[in-house]
Amino acid sequence: MNATLAEEISRLSPAEKLLLVEELWDDIAKASNAIEPPAWHDQALAEDAARYAADPSPGDSWASVKRRITGQA
């Protein structure tokens, strides 16, 4: 990134930076076919699918996970 642009971005408020990120994301999404996901993404998805195929039992309930995350009994 050029220094002038980086300096201009640093002057933005947090709210303006979020708006900029949204604009950038929308612009990237318009050309989503121009970005190829890395090969390891396919490998990770295949590994997850294989694990699920080997044991399709459900995981923990949302209530159980939420208790673990929040530390509630």
Biopython code that builds the backbone (N, CA, C, O; Angstrom):
import numpy as np
from Bio.PDB.StructureBuilder import StructureBuilder

atoms = [
    (1, "MET", "N", (0.866, -1.175, 0.000)),
    (1, "MET", "CA", (0.000, 0.000, 0.000)),
    (1, "MET", "C", (0.904, 1.227, 0.000)),
    (1, "MET", "O", (1.935, 1.259, 0.672)),
    (2, "ASN", "N", (0.504, 2.214, -0.751)),
    (2, "ASN", "CA", (1.362, 3.393, -0.777)),
    (2, "ASN", "C", (1.193, 4.197, 0.510)),
    (2, "ASN", "O", (0.140, 4.161, 1.146)),
    (3, "ALA", "N", (2.236, 4.915, 0.876)),
    (3, "ALA", "CA", (2.283, 5.613, 2.156)),
    (3, "ALA", "C", (1.207, 6.682, 2.271)),
    (3, "ALA", "O", (0.649, 6.882, 3.350)),
    (4, "THR", "N", (0.909, 7.366, 1.184)),
    (4, "THR", "CA", (-0.107, 8.419, 1.210)),
    (4, "THR", "C", (-1.478, 7.833, 1.528)),
    (4, "THR", "O", (-2.227, 8.384, 2.335)),
    (5, "LEU", "N", (-1.793, 6.731, 0.897)),
    (5, "LEU", "CA", (-3.079, 6.078, 1.153)),
    (5, "LEU", "C", (-3.159, 5.591, 2.594)),
    (5, "LEU", "O", (-4.181, 5.772, 3.258)),
    (6, "ALA", "N", (-2.097, 4.981, 3.074)),
    (6, "ALA", "CA", (-2.069, 4.492, 4.458)),
    (6, "ALA", "C", (-2.250, 5.654, 5.440)),
    (6, "ALA", "O", (-2.936, 5.516, 6.452)),
    (7, "GLU", "N", (-1.641, 6.779, 5.140)),
    (7, "GLU", "CA", (-1.777, 7.953, 5.995)),
    (7, "GLU", "C", (-3.215, 8.474, 5.995)),
    (7, "GLU", "O", (-3.753, 8.820, 7.047)),
    (8, "GLU", "N", (-3.824, 8.528, 4.834)),
    (8, "GLU", "CA", (-5.213, 8.979, 4.732)),
    (8, "GLU", "C", (-6.139, 8.046, 5.510)),
    (8, "GLU", "O", (-7.043, 8.503, 6.209)),
    (9, "ILE", "N", (-5.912, 6.753, 5.388)),
    (9, "ILE", "CA", (-6.745, 5.790, 6.122)),
    (9, "ILE", "C", (-6.579, 5.970, 7.616)),
    (9, "ILE", "O", (-7.555, 5.870, 8.359)),
    (10, "SER", "N", (-5.363, 6.233, 8.073)),
    (10, "SER", "CA", (-5.123, 6.393, 9.511)),
    (10, "SER", "C", (-5.865, 7.596, 10.087)),
    (10, "SER", "O", (-6.107, 7.655, 11.293)),
    (11, "ARG", "N", (-6.226, 8.551, 9.237)),
    (11, "ARG", "CA", (-6.959, 9.742, 9.695)),
    (11, "ARG", "C", (-8.458, 9.502, 9.838)),
    (11, "ARG", "O", (-9.160, 10.315, 10.441)),
    (12, "LEU", "N", (-8.950, 8.404, 9.294)),
    (12, "LEU", "CA", (-10.379, 8.123, 9.373)),
    (12, "LEU", "C", (-10.786, 7.708, 10.783)),
    (12, "LEU", "O", (-10.000, 7.135, 11.537)),
    (13, "SER", "N", (-12.014, 8.009, 11.107)),
    (13, "SER", "CA", (-12.567, 7.549, 12.383)),
    (13, "SER", "C", (-12.833, 6.046, 12.278)),
    (13, "SER", "O", (-12.888, 5.506, 11.173)),
    (14, "PRO", "N", (-13.000, 5.368, 13.412)),
    (14, "PRO", "CA", (-13.337, 3.942, 13.340)),
    (14, "PRO", "C", (-14.593, 3.672, 12.506)),
    (14, "PRO", "O", (-14.633, 2.702, 11.749)),
    (15, "ALA", "N", (-15.600, 4.507, 12.634)),
    (15, "ALA", "CA", (-16.833, 4.325, 11.858)),
    (15, "ALA", "C", (-16.556, 4.482, 10.367)),
    (15, "ALA", "O", (-17.077, 3.713, 9.558)),
    (16, "GLU", "N", (-15.741, 5.470, 9.995)),
    (16, "GLU", "CA", (-15.399, 5.672, 8.583)),
    (16, "GLU", "C", (-14.574, 4.498, 8.046)),
    (16, "GLU", "O", (-14.729, 4.096, 6.893)),
    (17, "LYS", "N", (-13.702, 3.957, 8.891)),
    (17, "LYS", "CA", (-12.901, 2.798, 8.475)),
    (17, "LYS", "C", (-13.802, 1.597, 8.208)),
    (17, "LYS", "O", (-13.580, 0.853, 7.252)),
    (18, "LEU", "N", (-14.810, 1.406, 9.042)),
    (18, "LEU", "CA", (-15.751, 0.307, 8.808)),
    (18, "LEU", "C", (-16.505, 0.496, 7.499)),
    (18, "LEU", "O", (-16.708, -0.460, 6.751)),
    (19, "LEU", "N", (-16.913, 1.713, 7.225)),
    (19, "LEU", "CA", (-17.586, 1.998, 5.953)),
    (19, "LEU", "C", (-16.655, 1.721, 4.774)),
    (19, "LEU", "O", (-17.080, 1.187, 3.749)),
    (20, "LEU", "N", (-15.389, 2.086, 4.928)),
    (20, "LEU", "CA", (-14.410, 1.824, 3.875)),
    (20, "LEU", "C", (-14.255, 0.325, 3.650)),
    (20, "LEU", "O", (-14.204, -0.131, 2.508)),
    (21, "VAL", "N", (-14.179, -0.444, 4.738)),
    (21, "VAL", "CA", (-14.068, -1.896, 4.621)),
    (21, "VAL", "C", (-15.283, -2.460, 3.893)),
    (21, "VAL", "O", (-15.141, -3.333, 3.037)),
    (22, "GLU", "N", (-16.474, -1.969, 4.225)),
    (22, "GLU", "CA", (-17.685, -2.434, 3.548)),
    (22, "GLU", "C", (-17.618, -2.132, 2.054)),
    (22, "GLU", "O", (-17.968, -2.978, 1.230)),
    (23, "GLU", "N", (-17.174, -0.936, 1.707)),
    (23, "GLU", "CA", (-17.066, -0.560, 0.293)),
    (23, "GLU", "C", (-16.052, -1.446, -0.427)),
    (23, "GLU", "O", (-16.290, -1.898, -1.547)),
    (24, "LEU", "N", (-14.921, -1.687, 0.229)),
    (24, "LEU", "CA", (-13.899, -2.544, -0.377)),
    (24, "LEU", "C", (-14.430, -3.958, -0.564)),
    (24, "LEU", "O", (-14.233, -4.569, -1.614)),
    (25, "TRP", "N", (-15.104, -4.473, 0.458)),
    (25, "TRP", "CA", (-15.631, -5.838, 0.384)),
    (25, "TRP", "C", (-16.656, -5.957, -0.752)),
    (25, "TRP", "O", (-16.638, -6.923, -1.514)),
    (26, "ASP", "N", (-17.539, -4.973, -0.853)),
    (26, "ASP", "CA", (-18.534, -4.990, -1.929)),
    (26, "ASP", "C", (-17.858, -4.956, -3.294)),
    (26, "ASP", "O", (-18.300, -5.637, -4.219)),
    (27, "ASP", "N", (-16.796, -4.175, -3.429)),
    (27, "ASP", "CA", (-16.084, -4.081, -4.692)),
    (27, "ASP", "C", (-15.396, -5.402, -5.028)),
    (27, "ASP", "O", (-15.409, -5.830, -6.182)),
    (28, "ILE", "N", (-14.802, -6.045, -4.037)),
    (28, "ILE", "CA", (-14.159, -7.344, -4.250)),
    (28, "ILE", "C", (-15.205, -8.388, -4.625)),
    (28, "ILE", "O", (-14.964, -9.221, -5.498)),
    (29, "ALA", "N", (-16.352, -8.348, -3.980)),
    (29, "ALA", "CA", (-17.403, -9.336, -4.230)),
    (29, "ALA", "C", (-17.909, -9.260, -5.669)),
    (29, "ALA", "O", (-18.325, -10.273, -6.232)),
    (30, "LYS", "N", (-17.878, -8.083, -6.263)),
    (30, "LYS", "CA", (-18.315, -7.933, -7.649)),
    (30, "LYS", "C", (-17.448, -8.756, -8.597)),
    (30, "LYS", "O", (-17.910, -9.203, -9.647)),
    (31, "ALA", "N", (-16.195, -8.950, -8.218)),
    (31, "ALA", "CA", (-15.263, -9.707, -9.053)),
    (31, "ALA", "C", (-14.837, -10.985, -8.337)),
    (31, "ALA", "O", (-13.674, -11.382, -8.403)),
    (32, "SER", "N", (-15.783, -11.628, -7.654)),
    (32, "SER", "CA", (-15.440, -12.783, -6.827)),
    (32, "SER", "C", (-14.836, -13.925, -7.630)),
    (32, "SER", "O", (-14.069, -14.724, -7.093)),
    (33, "ASN", "N", (-15.176, -14.009, -8.910)),
    (33, "ASN", "CA", (-14.595, -15.079, -9.726)),
    (33, "ASN", "C", (-13.130, -14.824, -10.046)),
    (33, "ASN", "O", (-12.446, -15.709, -10.560)),
    (34, "ALA", "N", (-12.642, -13.629, -9.750)),
    (34, "ALA", "CA", (-11.246, -13.294, -10.024)),
    (34, "ALA", "C", (-10.324, -13.800, -8.920)),
    (34, "ALA", "O", (-9.103, -13.795, -9.083)),
    (35, "ILE", "N", (-10.889, -14.231, -7.810)),
    (35, "ILE", "CA", (-10.086, -14.680, -6.675)),
    (35, "ILE", "C", (-10.312, -16.166, -6.470)),
    (35, "ILE", "O", (-11.425, -16.595, -6.164)),
    (36, "GLU", "N", (-9.262, -16.947, -6.636)),
    (36, "GLU", "CA", (-9.339, -18.386, -6.427)),
    (36, "GLU", "C", (-8.991, -18.712, -4.979)),
    (36, "GLU", "O", (-7.971, -18.249, -4.469)),
    (37, "PRO", "N", (-9.825, -19.500, -4.317)),
    (37, "PRO", "CA", (-9.453, -19.907, -2.965)),
    (37, "PRO", "C", (-8.217, -20.809, -3.019)),
    (37, "PRO", "O", (-8.014, -21.523, -4.001)),
    (38, "PRO", "N", (-7.400, -20.779, -1.980)),
    (38, "PRO", "CA", (-6.207, -21.621, -1.981)),
    (38, "PRO", "C", (-6.577, -23.104, -1.968)),
    (38, "PRO", "O", (-7.654, -23.479, -1.503)),
    (39, "ALA", "N", (-5.692, -23.926, -2.471)),
    (39, "ALA", "CA", (-5.941, -25.368, -2.573)),
    (39, "ALA", "C", (-6.215, -25.998, -1.213)),
    (39, "ALA", "O", (-6.981, -26.956, -1.113)),
    (40, "TRP", "N", (-5.592, -25.465, -0.170)),
    (40, "TRP", "CA", (-5.777, -26.079, 1.148)),
    (40, "TRP", "C", (-7.221, -25.954, 1.628)),
    (40, "TRP", "O", (-7.647, -26.729, 2.483)),
    (41, "HIS", "N", (-7.990, -24.988, 1.093)),
    (41, "HIS", "CA", (-9.403, -24.889, 1.471)),
    (41, "HIS", "C", (-10.153, -26.151, 1.058)),
    (41, "HIS", "O", (-10.923, -26.708, 1.839)),
    (42, "ASP", "N", (-9.922, -26.596, -0.175)),
    (42, "ASP", "CA", (-10.574, -27.819, -0.653)),
    (42, "ASP", "C", (-10.165, -29.013, 0.196)),
    (42, "ASP", "O", (-10.989, -29.868, 0.520)),
    (43, "GLN", "N", (-8.893, -29.065, 0.554)),
    (43, "GLN", "CA", (-8.402, -30.171, 1.380)),
    (43, "GLN", "C", (-9.068, -30.150, 2.755)),
    (43, "GLN", "O", (-9.480, -31.192, 3.264)),
    (44, "ALA", "N", (-9.172, -28.973, 3.352)),
    (44, "ALA", "CA", (-9.799, -28.859, 4.680)),
    (44, "ALA", "C", (-11.267, -29.266, 4.616)),
    (44, "ALA", "O", (-11.760, -29.952, 5.512)),
    (45, "LEU", "N", (-11.972, -28.848, 3.559)),
    (45, "LEU", "CA", (-13.374, -29.228, 3.414)),
    (45, "LEU", "C", (-13.522, -30.736, 3.238)),
    (45, "LEU", "O", (-14.430, -31.344, 3.804)),
    (46, "ALA", "N", (-12.630, -31.339, 2.452)),
    (46, "ALA", "CA", (-12.682, -32.790, 2.241)),
    (46, "ALA", "C", (-12.422, -33.536, 3.543)),
    (46, "ALA", "O", (-13.070, -34.545, 3.823)),
    (47, "GLU", "N", (-11.474, -33.042, 4.343)),
    (47, "GLU", "CA", (-11.186, -33.680, 5.633)),
    (47, "GLU", "C", (-12.385, -33.569, 6.575)),
    (47, "GLU", "O", (-12.724, -34.528, 7.268)),
    (48, "ASP", "N", (-13.018, -32.413, 6.601)),
    (48, "ASP", "CA", (-14.208, -32.240, 7.442)),
    (48, "ASP", "C", (-15.325, -33.171, 7.000)),
    (48, "ASP", "O", (-15.993, -33.782, 7.834)),
    (49, "ALA", "N", (-15.529, -33.282, 5.698)),
    (49, "ALA", "CA", (-16.574, -34.161, 5.175)),
    (49, "ALA", "C", (-16.280, -35.613, 5.526)),
    (49, "ALA", "O", (-17.195, -36.369, 5.856)),
    (50, "ALA", "N", (-15.018, -36.007, 5.459)),
    (50, "ALA", "CA", (-14.640, -37.387, 5.790)),
    (50, "ALA", "C", (-14.872, -37.669, 7.275)),
    (50, "ALA", "O", (-15.354, -38.740, 7.644)),
    (51, "ARG", "N", (-14.523, -36.693, 8.125)),
    (51, "ARG", "CA", (-14.762, -36.871, 9.568)),
    (51, "ARG", "C", (-16.250, -37.003, 9.852)),
    (51, "ARG", "O", (-16.658, -37.834, 10.664)),
    (52, "TYR", "N", (-17.054, -36.198, 9.196)),
    (52, "TYR", "CA", (-18.493, -36.273, 9.404)),
    (52, "TYR", "C", (-19.049, -37.602, 8.890)),
    (52, "TYR", "O", (-19.907, -38.210, 9.530)),
    (53, "ALA", "N", (-18.558, -38.045, 7.737)),
    (53, "ALA", "CA", (-19.024, -39.315, 7.182)),
    (53, "ALA", "C", (-18.681, -40.476, 8.117)),
    (53, "ALA", "O", (-19.449, -41.430, 8.237)),
    (54, "ALA", "N", (-17.532, -40.389, 8.773)),
    (54, "ALA", "CA", (-17.111, -41.448, 9.695)),
    (54, "ALA", "C", (-17.937, -41.425, 10.982)),
    (54, "ALA", "O", (-18.177, -42.474, 11.580)),
    (55, "ASP", "N", (-18.376, -40.229, 11.417)),
    (55, "ASP", "CA", (-19.158, -40.106, 12.655)),
    (55, "ASP", "C", (-20.136, -38.948, 12.514)),
    (55, "ASP", "O", (-19.824, -37.822, 12.904)),
    (56, "PRO", "N", (-21.323, -39.212, 11.958)),
    (56, "PRO", "CA", (-22.285, -38.126, 11.733)),
    (56, "PRO", "C", (-23.096, -37.739, 12.969)),
    (56, "PRO", "O", (-24.044, -36.960, 12.861)),
    (57, "SER", "N", (-22.740, -38.268, 14.134)),
    (57, "SER", "CA", (-23.502, -37.914, 15.337)),
    (57, "SER", "C", (-23.405, -36.407, 15.575)),
    (57, "SER", "O", (-22.381, -35.782, 15.297)),
    (58, "PRO", "N", (-24.474, -35.852, 16.086)),
    (58, "PRO", "CA", (-24.466, -34.401, 16.303)),
    (58, "PRO", "C", (-23.466, -34.007, 17.387)),
    (58, "PRO", "O", (-23.123, -34.798, 18.266)),
    (59, "GLY", "N", (-23.019, -32.782, 17.297)),
    (59, "GLY", "CA", (-22.117, -32.242, 18.320)),
    (59, "GLY", "C", (-22.918, -31.782, 19.523)),
    (59, "GLY", "O", (-24.040, -32.237, 19.746)),
    (60, "ASP", "N", (-22.344, -30.892, 20.284)),
    (60, "ASP", "CA", (-23.021, -30.352, 21.459)),
    (60, "ASP", "C", (-24.150, -29.414, 21.050)),
    (60, "ASP", "O", (-24.129, -28.828, 19.968)),
    (61, "SER", "N", (-25.113, -29.285, 21.915)),
    (61, "SER", "CA", (-26.202, -28.333, 21.681)),
    (61, "SER", "C", (-25.675, -26.905, 21.853)),
    (61, "SER", "O", (-24.643, -26.680, 22.485)),
    (62, "TRP", "N", (-26.399, -25.958, 21.283)),
    (62, "TRP", "CA", (-26.012, -24.552, 21.435)),
    (62, "TRP", "C", (-25.989, -24.176, 22.912)),
    (62, "TRP", "O", (-25.088, -23.459, 23.350)),
    (63, "ALA", "N", (-26.954, -24.642, 23.679)),
    (63, "ALA", "CA", (-26.997, -24.312, 25.113)),
    (63, "ALA", "C", (-25.729, -24.798, 25.811)),
    (63, "ALA", "O", (-25.172, -24.088, 26.647)),
    (64, "SER", "N", (-25.273, -25.995, 25.475)),
    (64, "SER", "CA", (-24.060, -26.548, 26.091)),
    (64, "SER", "C", (-22.827, -25.752, 25.689)),
    (64, "SER", "O", (-21.979, -25.446, 26.527)),
    (65, "VAL", "N", (-22.730, -25.421, 24.419)),
    (65, "VAL", "CA", (-21.585, -24.644, 23.939)),
    (65, "VAL", "C", (-21.593, -23.271, 24.594)),
    (65, "VAL", "O", (-20.552, -22.786, 25.038)),
    (66, "LYS", "N", (-22.755, -22.647, 24.654)),
    (66, "LYS", "CA", (-22.864, -21.316, 25.249)),
    (66, "LYS", "C", (-22.433, -21.337, 26.716)),
    (66, "LYS", "O", (-21.748, -20.425, 27.178)),
    (67, "ARG", "N", (-22.835, -22.377, 27.443)),
    (67, "ARG", "CA", (-22.404, -22.489, 28.843)),
    (67, "ARG", "C", (-20.890, -22.593, 28.941)),
    (67, "ARG", "O", (-20.283, -21.971, 29.813)),
    (68, "ARG", "N", (-20.271, -23.374, 28.057)),
    (68, "ARG", "CA", (-18.798, -23.500, 28.081)),
    (68, "ARG", "C", (-18.138, -22.170, 27.779)),
    (68, "ARG", "O", (-17.162, -21.799, 28.430)),
    (69, "ILE", "N", (-18.659, -21.449, 26.798)),
    (69, "ILE", "CA", (-18.051, -20.189, 26.395)),
    (69, "ILE", "C", (-18.204, -19.136, 27.479)),
    (69, "ILE", "O", (-17.259, -18.405, 27.776)),
    (70, "THR", "N", (-19.368, -19.058, 28.060)),
    (70, "THR", "CA", (-19.630, -18.002, 29.046)),
    (70, "THR", "C", (-19.201, -18.388, 30.455)),
    (70, "THR", "O", (-19.171, -17.541, 31.348)),
    (71, "GLY", "N", (-18.867, -19.664, 30.661)),
    (71, "GLY", "CA", (-18.440, -20.106, 31.984)),
    (71, "GLY", "C", (-19.580, -20.292, 32.953)),
    (71, "GLY", "O", (-19.358, -20.403, 34.159)),
    (72, "GLN", "N", (-20.814, -20.328, 32.440)),
    (72, "GLN", "CA", (-21.978, -20.519, 33.308)),
    (72, "GLN", "C", (-22.165, -22.011, 33.543)),
    (72, "GLN", "O", (-21.849, -22.838, 32.688)),
    (73, "ALA", "N", (-22.673, -22.327, 34.695)),
    (73, "ALA", "CA", (-22.894, -23.732, 35.050)),
    (73, "ALA", "C", (-24.159, -24.281, 34.439)),
    (73, "ALA", "O", (-24.486, -25.450, 34.642)),
]
sb = StructureBuilder()
sb.init_structure("model")
sb.init_model(0)
sb.init_chain("A")
sb.init_seg("    ")
for serial, (resi, resn, name, xyz) in enumerate(atoms, 1):
    if name == "N":
        sb.init_residue(resn, " ", resi, " ")
    sb.init_atom(name, np.array(xyz, "f"), 0.0, 1.0, " ", f" {name:<3s}", serial, name[0])
structure = sb.get_structure()
